[in-house]
Amino acid sequence: MIWYPYEQMKKMKDPYKIVDAEGVYIFTEDKKLIDSVSSWWSVIHGYRNPKITEAIKNQADKFSHVMLGGLTHDSVEKLSDKLADFLPGDLDYCFFSDSGSVAVEVALKMALQYYVNKNDLKRTKILSLTHAYHGDTFKTMEAGDDEDYHFILKAYGENPNVIHIDTNIDDLEKAFLKYHEELNCFIVEPLLQGAGGMRMYDISFLKRARELCDEYGVLLIFDEVATGFGRTGNRFVSDLVLPDIIVLGKALTGGHIGHAATVANKKVFDGFYSDDDTHALMHGPTFMGNALACSAALASIEIFEAEDYMSKIKHIEELTKEYMEGFTAEGIMEVRMMGGCVCIEVEDGSMLKGYQEFAYERGVFARPFLNYLYAMVPYIITDDELLKVLSTMKEWFNK
């Protein structure tokens, strides 16, 4: 029996069984559906992209996986070099893993050990945002702030080593003034908080965070698992404000196979580079640097660059704003748009009950959660397909 995610198994309805997928479409036995959420925001090139599929097949003809412990291979070396070139600043040192949540765990572990290696044992605290979501493993749950997902942590009581603040500069400055000697890092989903409700905030907050981290010697971590590769309308938010560590996942491989990366700058890497064996990063996911995943990621980045995806994303944002700006109906609190994301927040989550089935009948796959009806479409979507997604959202409120 399959144990499905985020579901009370006793009450869940039967999931839609997918028999094929291509482009922006997933297919059941009787329906052709536009995937309006890109399989949890990862399938940016659509399904069955021929270049990525070919890259995976070519690698599989050689070997599918070898461990990185004492071994290496062309695909992981090329991806590491490509990311060092592709990412801004000196974000050059790539630690690979198999999921975004694990990659965030690695980033948090790096931040703590960076100071332990300096014999600074006071810096045990993490600064994070309210409504943050960084994954479902234990340290990422602690760094997050969403009881709808992570109520299990109540069993442990309040964590004294994590501080959460709202996305305003006043709270940011107060937190640094009070805790700066104890902080090892400030971790954020930059500009767009995903599972916490598609909350959007201003770049000025991140610019001030960078200044304060520099002033007080705190590492700045950008969790760009969801925001990277154009989702906010920027290639990476890290192009605007440079963090010490960036975390990538989801769209890294175009959603074709699971992989993630925690990429550090030289300052962080040098904190581990030592004659002392205890200064090494003692972490090693079995499938880190998986050859198939690295091949997929290389092909995905090549497509992103060669086909000018930033122009595609800009067009998606412009068309979405043109069609959705000013839209309101009874029960709607706010309509938010940024890059390749649109979200309708409602006053009561019960208002969205039945939307998935409503959209299904109209040829759209959607997965609203809590009070949020949203779309994060593949970047290859046509205007007609995008308008079909958006008009279905509008029609739900006007029915």
C-alpha positions as CSV (number, residue, x, y, z in Angstrom):
1,M,0.0,0.0,0.0
2,I,1.3,3.5,-0.9
3,W,1.4,5.9,2.0
4,Y,0.7,9.2,0.4
5,P,2.1,12.6,1.5
6,Y,0.1,15.2,3.4
7,E,-3.0,13.0,3.5
8,Q,-5.1,11.4,6.2
9,M,-5.1,8.0,4.6
10,K,-8.4,6.9,6.1
11,K,-10.3,9.7,4.4
12,M,-8.3,10.6,1.2
13,K,-10.0,10.3,-2.1
14,D,-8.5,8.2,-4.8
15,P,-5.6,10.0,-6.5
16,Y,-5.7,10.7,-10.3
17,K,-3.7,7.9,-12.0
18,I,-1.3,9.3,-14.6
19,V,-0.6,7.1,-17.6
20,D,1.4,9.6,-19.7
21,A,2.8,13.1,-19.7
22,E,4.2,15.5,-22.3
23,G,4.8,19.2,-22.5
24,V,2.5,21.0,-19.9
25,Y,0.1,18.1,-19.9
26,I,-0.4,15.0,-17.8
27,F,-2.8,12.3,-19.0
28,T,-5.2,10.1,-17.1
29,E,-7.0,7.4,-19.0
30,D,-9.8,9.8,-19.8
31,K,-8.5,13.3,-19.3
32,K,-5.8,15.6,-20.7
33,L,-4.8,18.1,-17.9
34,I,-2.6,21.2,-17.9
35,D,-0.3,20.8,-14.8
36,S,-0.7,24.2,-13.3
37,V,1.6,23.4,-10.4
38,S,4.5,21.9,-12.4
39,S,4.7,18.8,-10.1
40,W,5.4,20.8,-7.0
41,W,7.1,23.6,-9.0
42,S,9.8,21.5,-10.5
43,V,8.9,20.7,-14.1
44,I,9.9,24.0,-15.6
45,H,10.5,22.6,-19.2
46,G,7.4,20.5,-19.1
47,Y,7.3,16.7,-19.2
48,R,9.3,14.3,-21.3
49,N,11.7,17.0,-22.6
50,P,13.6,15.3,-25.3
51,K,17.0,16.8,-24.5
52,I,16.8,15.9,-20.8
53,T,15.5,12.4,-21.6
54,E,18.4,11.9,-24.1
55,A,20.9,13.0,-21.5
56,I,19.6,10.6,-19.0
57,K,19.5,7.7,-21.5
58,N,23.1,8.5,-22.7
59,Q,24.3,8.4,-19.1
60,A,22.4,5.2,-18.3
61,D,24.2,3.5,-21.2
62,K,27.5,4.1,-19.3
63,F,26.4,3.8,-15.6
64,S,23.5,5.1,-13.6
65,H,25.3,5.8,-10.3
66,V,28.5,5.5,-8.4
67,M,29.1,6.8,-4.9
68,L,31.1,10.0,-4.4
69,G,33.1,8.5,-1.6
70,G,36.5,8.0,-3.1
71,L,35.1,8.1,-6.7
72,T,34.1,10.8,-9.1
73,H,32.8,11.0,-12.7
74,D,32.4,13.4,-15.6
75,S,28.8,14.4,-15.0
76,V,29.2,15.5,-11.4
77,E,32.5,17.4,-12.3
78,K,30.8,19.1,-15.2
79,L,27.7,20.1,-13.2
80,S,29.9,21.4,-10.3
81,D,31.9,23.5,-12.8
82,K,28.7,24.7,-14.5
83,L,27.0,25.8,-11.3
84,A,30.1,27.7,-10.2
85,D,30.0,29.5,-13.6
86,F,26.2,29.9,-13.6
87,L,25.7,31.1,-10.0
88,P,26.6,34.7,-8.9
89,G,29.6,35.7,-7.0
90,D,31.9,33.1,-5.5
91,L,29.1,30.5,-4.9
92,D,31.5,27.9,-6.2
93,Y,31.6,25.0,-3.8
94,C,28.9,22.4,-4.5
95,F,27.8,19.7,-2.1
96,F,25.2,17.5,-3.7
97,S,22.3,15.6,-2.2
98,D,19.1,13.9,-3.3
99,S,16.3,16.3,-2.1
100,G,15.8,19.9,-1.2
101,S,15.0,19.1,2.4
102,V,18.4,17.3,2.8
103,A,20.2,20.1,1.0
104,V,18.8,22.6,3.6
105,E,19.8,20.2,6.4
106,V,23.4,20.4,4.9
107,A,23.3,24.2,4.8
108,L,22.2,24.4,8.4
109,K,24.9,21.9,9.4
110,M,27.5,23.8,7.5
111,A,26.5,27.1,9.3
112,L,26.8,25.5,12.7
113,Q,30.0,23.7,12.1
114,Y,31.6,26.7,10.4
115,Y,31.6,28.4,13.8
116,V,32.4,25.2,15.8
117,N,35.5,24.8,13.6
118,K,36.4,28.3,14.7
119,N,35.9,27.2,18.3
120,D,33.0,29.7,18.6
121,L,30.5,27.5,20.5
122,K,28.1,30.3,21.4
123,R,26.6,30.5,17.9
124,T,23.9,27.8,18.2
125,K,20.9,29.9,17.1
126,I,19.2,30.1,13.7
127,L,17.2,33.2,12.6
128,S,14.3,32.4,10.3
129,L,11.0,33.8,9.1
130,T,7.5,33.4,10.3
131,H,5.5,31.2,7.9
132,A,8.8,29.7,6.7
133,Y,8.9,26.3,5.1
134,H,12.3,24.6,4.4
135,G,11.3,20.9,4.3
136,D,10.0,18.0,6.4
137,T,13.2,16.6,7.9
138,F,13.7,17.5,11.5
139,K,16.1,20.4,11.4
140,T,14.3,21.9,8.5
141,M,11.0,21.6,10.4
142,E,12.6,23.5,13.3
143,A,13.8,26.2,10.9
144,G,10.3,26.4,9.4
145,D,7.3,27.9,11.0
146,D,4.2,26.1,9.9
147,E,2.2,24.1,12.4
148,D,-0.1,22.9,9.6
149,Y,2.8,20.7,8.5
150,H,5.0,20.4,11.5
151,F,2.7,20.2,14.6
152,I,4.6,17.1,15.6
153,L,7.3,19.3,17.0
154,K,5.0,20.3,19.8
155,A,6.1,17.1,21.4
156,Y,9.5,18.7,22.0
157,G,8.2,22.0,23.2
158,E,9.5,25.4,22.0
159,N,13.0,25.3,20.4
160,P,15.3,27.8,22.1
161,N,17.7,27.7,19.2
162,V,15.4,29.0,16.5
163,I,14.0,32.6,16.3
164,H,11.3,33.6,13.8
165,I,10.6,37.1,12.6
166,D,8.3,38.8,10.2
167,T,9.5,40.2,6.9
168,N,9.9,43.8,8.1
169,I,13.2,45.6,8.7
170,D,12.3,46.8,12.2
171,D,11.9,43.2,13.4
172,L,15.1,42.2,11.5
173,E,17.2,44.9,13.2
174,K,15.8,44.1,16.7
175,A,16.6,40.4,16.2
176,F,20.2,41.1,15.2
177,L,20.7,43.5,18.0
178,K,19.4,41.0,20.6
179,Y,20.8,37.7,19.3
180,H,23.8,38.5,17.0
181,E,26.4,36.9,19.3
182,E,24.4,33.6,19.3
183,L,23.4,33.4,15.6
184,N,25.2,31.2,13.2
185,C,22.9,31.9,10.3
186,F,19.8,33.7,8.9
187,I,17.9,31.4,6.5
188,V,15.2,32.7,4.2
189,E,13.1,31.7,1.2
190,P,14.0,34.9,-0.7
191,L,11.2,37.1,-1.9
192,L,8.6,34.3,-2.1
193,Q,7.6,32.0,0.7
194,G,6.1,28.9,-0.9
195,A,4.3,26.4,1.3
196,G,3.8,29.1,3.9
197,G,1.2,30.7,1.6
198,M,3.0,32.1,-1.5
199,R,3.8,35.2,0.6
200,M,5.8,37.9,-1.2
201,Y,8.0,40.6,0.2
202,D,10.4,43.3,-0.8
203,I,14.0,43.0,-1.8
204,S,14.9,45.8,0.6
205,F,14.5,43.4,3.5
206,L,17.1,41.1,2.0
207,K,19.5,43.9,1.3
208,R,19.3,45.0,4.9
209,A,19.7,41.3,6.0
210,R,22.9,41.1,4.0
211,E,24.3,44.3,5.7
212,L,23.5,43.0,9.2
213,C,25.0,39.6,8.5
214,D,28.2,41.3,7.3
215,E,28.2,43.6,10.3
216,Y,27.7,40.8,12.9
217,G,29.5,37.9,11.2
218,V,26.4,35.8,10.6
219,L,26.0,33.5,7.6
220,L,23.2,34.3,5.2
221,I,21.5,31.2,3.6
222,F,19.1,31.5,0.7
223,D,16.8,28.5,0.3
224,E,16.2,28.8,-3.4
225,V,14.8,25.3,-3.8
226,A,11.5,26.8,-4.9
227,T,12.5,30.3,-6.0
228,G,15.6,29.4,-8.1
229,F,15.6,29.1,-11.9
230,G,13.3,32.1,-12.5
231,R,10.3,31.5,-10.4
232,T,10.3,35.0,-8.8
233,G,11.1,36.7,-12.2
234,N,14.8,36.7,-11.4
235,R,17.2,33.9,-12.4
236,F,18.0,33.6,-8.7
237,V,17.2,36.1,-6.0
238,S,20.9,35.6,-5.2
239,D,21.6,37.6,-8.4
240,L,20.2,40.6,-6.5
241,V,21.5,39.9,-3.0
242,L,24.4,37.5,-2.6
243,P,24.1,34.9,0.2
244,D,26.9,32.9,1.7
245,I,25.1,29.6,0.9
246,I,22.4,28.9,-1.7
247,V,20.3,25.8,-1.7
248,L,18.9,24.4,-5.0
249,G,16.5,21.6,-5.9
250,K,13.2,21.1,-7.7
251,A,13.9,22.8,-11.1
252,L,17.6,21.9,-10.9
253,T,16.9,18.8,-13.1
254,G,13.9,20.3,-14.7
255,G,11.8,18.0,-12.5
256,H,12.9,14.9,-14.4
257,I,14.8,13.2,-11.5
258,G,15.4,14.1,-7.8
259,H,18.6,16.0,-7.0
260,A,19.7,19.0,-5.0
261,A,22.8,21.1,-4.2
262,T,24.0,23.2,-1.3
263,V,26.5,25.7,-2.8
264,A,28.8,27.7,-0.5
265,N,31.1,30.6,-1.0
266,K,34.9,30.5,-0.4
267,K,34.6,31.9,3.1
268,V,32.4,29.0,4.2
269,F,34.5,26.4,2.3
270,D,37.7,27.7,3.8
271,G,36.1,27.2,7.3
272,F,36.3,23.5,6.6
273,Y,39.6,23.3,4.7
274,S,42.1,22.3,7.3
275,D,44.8,19.9,8.4
276,D,42.4,19.0,11.2
277,D,40.3,16.0,10.3
278,T,37.6,17.0,12.7
279,H,37.0,20.2,10.6
280,A,35.7,18.0,7.7
281,L,32.0,18.1,6.8
282,M,30.9,14.7,7.9
283,H,27.9,14.2,5.7
284,G,27.4,11.9,2.7
285,P,24.0,11.1,1.1
286,T,24.2,7.8,-0.8
287,F,22.9,9.2,-4.0
288,M,24.7,12.6,-3.9
289,G,26.1,13.5,-7.3
290,N,24.0,10.7,-9.0
291,A,25.2,10.5,-12.6
292,L,21.7,10.4,-14.1
293,A,20.6,13.4,-12.1
294,C,23.8,15.4,-12.9
295,S,23.3,14.7,-16.6
296,A,19.7,15.8,-16.4
297,A,20.7,19.0,-14.5
298,L,23.3,19.9,-17.1
299,A,20.8,19.5,-19.9
300,S,18.2,21.5,-18.0
301,I,20.6,24.4,-17.4
302,E,21.6,24.4,-21.0
303,I,17.9,24.6,-22.1
304,F,17.3,27.4,-19.6
305,E,20.1,29.5,-21.1
306,A,19.8,28.6,-24.8
307,E,16.1,29.2,-25.0
308,D,16.1,32.5,-23.1
309,Y,13.8,31.3,-20.3
310,M,13.9,34.7,-18.5
311,S,12.0,36.2,-21.4
312,K,9.4,33.4,-21.2
313,I,9.0,34.0,-17.5
314,K,8.6,37.8,-18.0
315,H,5.9,37.1,-20.5
316,I,4.1,34.8,-18.2
317,E,4.2,37.4,-15.5
318,E,3.0,40.2,-17.8
319,L,0.1,38.1,-19.1
320,T,-0.9,36.9,-15.6
321,K,-0.9,40.5,-14.3
322,E,-2.9,41.7,-17.3
323,Y,-5.5,39.0,-16.7
324,M,-5.6,38.8,-12.9
325,E,-4.8,42.3,-11.7
326,G,-7.8,43.9,-9.9
327,F,-9.7,40.6,-9.8
328,T,-11.7,40.2,-6.7
329,A,-14.8,38.3,-5.4
330,E,-16.5,37.6,-2.2
331,G,-14.2,35.9,0.3
332,I,-10.9,36.8,-1.5
333,M,-8.4,38.5,0.7
334,E,-5.7,39.1,-1.8
335,V,-4.4,38.2,-5.3
336,R,-0.5,38.0,-5.4
337,M,1.6,37.7,-8.5
338,M,5.4,37.4,-8.9
339,G,7.3,36.0,-11.9
340,G,5.9,32.5,-12.6
341,C,3.6,32.4,-9.5
342,V,0.1,33.6,-8.9
343,C,-1.8,33.0,-5.7
344,I,-5.4,33.8,-4.6
345,E,-5.7,33.9,-0.8
346,V,-9.2,33.4,0.6
347,E,-10.6,34.1,4.0
348,D,-11.7,30.6,4.7
349,G,-10.1,27.4,3.3
350,S,-13.5,25.8,3.0
351,M,-14.1,28.1,0.0
352,L,-11.6,26.0,-2.0
353,K,-13.2,22.6,-1.2
354,G,-14.1,21.0,-4.5
355,Y,-11.8,23.2,-6.6
356,Q,-9.5,20.3,-7.6
357,E,-12.4,18.4,-9.1
358,F,-13.8,21.5,-10.7
359,A,-10.5,22.2,-12.4
360,Y,-10.1,18.6,-13.4
361,E,-13.4,18.6,-15.3
362,R,-12.1,21.7,-17.2
363,G,-8.8,20.1,-18.1
364,V,-6.5,21.6,-15.4
365,F,-4.7,19.8,-12.6
366,A,-4.5,22.0,-9.5
367,R,-3.7,21.4,-5.8
368,P,-4.9,24.2,-3.6
369,F,-3.9,24.0,0.1
370,L,-5.2,25.7,3.2
371,N,-6.4,29.2,2.2
372,Y,-4.4,29.3,-1.1
373,L,-5.3,28.7,-4.6
374,Y,-2.3,29.1,-6.8
375,A,-0.5,28.3,-10.0
376,M,3.2,27.8,-10.8
377,V,3.1,26.8,-14.4
378,P,5.8,25.2,-16.6
379,Y,7.7,28.0,-18.5
380,I,6.9,26.4,-21.9
381,I,3.2,27.1,-21.5
382,T,1.4,28.9,-24.3
383,D,-0.7,31.9,-23.9
384,D,-3.9,29.9,-24.5
385,E,-2.9,27.3,-22.0
386,L,-2.0,29.9,-19.3
387,L,-5.3,31.7,-19.9
388,K,-7.1,28.4,-19.4
389,V,-5.5,28.0,-16.0
390,L,-6.2,31.5,-15.0
391,S,-9.8,31.6,-16.3
392,T,-10.5,28.3,-14.4
393,M,-9.3,30.0,-11.2
394,K,-11.6,33.0,-11.9
395,E,-14.5,30.9,-12.9
396,W,-14.5,29.1,-9.5
397,F,-15.2,32.4,-7.7
398,N,-17.8,33.6,-10.3
399,K,-19.8,30.3,-10.6
